Amino acid sequence: MDLQKQMAADAGGKVSDESLGKISKLAEEQLKLEEQVISLEKLLKETKTKLRGVSEGELPDAMSEVGMSEFKLTDGTKISVKRTFVGTVTEKNKPKAHEWLRENGHGDLIKHTVNASFARGQEESAAAVTKVLKELGTKFTSKEAVHPQTLQAFIREQMVESPDFPQDLFNVFPVQKSTVGK
């Protein structure tokens, strides 16, 4: 049974065929659009992966093979490769990395997020601080982290300014990255 006939049966014949047809078409369109969104998100993810492969691998490697780090095309396009640094903090290293950040005056990079769930009628409890949440027995999560983009900028800065920066704690590694523009 198609969607329109099923809807008519559910409505007990109280709705016009025209209205049911419109609803049926819109529902089908929504399903089609949802499938398109899923497909496009998958394509975007794949394309970003390919772009990263070219900009951080193939193009810098090709330029390195000919001994170039920058050049301009006759149309004004400039291609350049720069060395940068990236890194992450693993769960295993997080306590030591956060301790290092705090001890070296960079504690403000760490953001502490507290999420709590409250049932209806617990509005007063919702205003309490994290310490009180434990005492109330309210379920909550607490997380400390440095935003990934903030961390990347910080790592690049430290690699230039601080020879004592603990690269192993932040899983730092160099990356050659190309840029192409006019």
TAPE-V616297 format. One record per pair of residues at least 12 apart in sequence whose C-alpha atoms are under 7 Angstrom apart, sorted by the first residue. I is the first residue (numbers start at 1). J is the second residue. D is the distance in Angstrom with one decimal. If there is no record, write none. Layout:
i = [I I]
j = [J J]
d = [D D]
This chain:
i = [3 4 4 4 7 8 55 55 56 56 56 56 59 60 60 60 60 69 76 77 77 77 78 78 78 79 79 79 79 80 80 80 81 81 81 81 82 82 82 83 83 83 83 84 84 84 84 85 85 85 85 85 85 86 86 86 86 86 86 87 87 87 87 87 88 88 89 89 93 97 97 109 110 110 110 111 111 111 112 112 112 113 113 113 114 114 114 115 115 115 116 116 116 117 117]
j = [24 20 21 24 20 20 177 178 175 176 177 178 178 81 176 177 178 81 182 180 181 182 180 181 182 178 179 180 181 178 179 180 176 177 178 179 176 177 178 174 175 176 177 156 174 175 176 155 156 172 173 174 175 152 155 172 173 174 175 152 170 171 172 173 170 171 170 171 169 169 170 146 144 145 146 144 145 146 143 144 145 142 143 144 141 142 143 140 141 142 139 140 141 139 140]
d = [6.3 5.9 6.2 5.6 6.9 6.9 5.5 5.0 6.7 5.7 4.6 6.4 6.6 6.0 6.2 6.4 5.9 5.1 5.7 6.9 5.4 4.4 5.7 5.4 5.7 7.0 5.8 4.6 6.8 5.5 5.4 6.7 6.3 5.4 4.2 6.4 5.6 5.5 6.4 6.7 5.7 4.5 6.3 6.6 5.7 5.3 6.2 6.7 5.6 6.5 5.7 4.4 5.6 5.7 6.8 5.6 5.8 6.5 7.0 6.6 5.7 4.9 4.2 6.3 5.4 5.5 5.0 6.5 6.1 5.9 6.9 5.8 6.4 5.4 4.7 5.6 5.4 6.0 5.7 4.3 6.6 5.8 5.2 6.3 5.7 4.4 6.4 5.4 5.1 6.3 6.0 3.9 6.3 6.1 6.2]
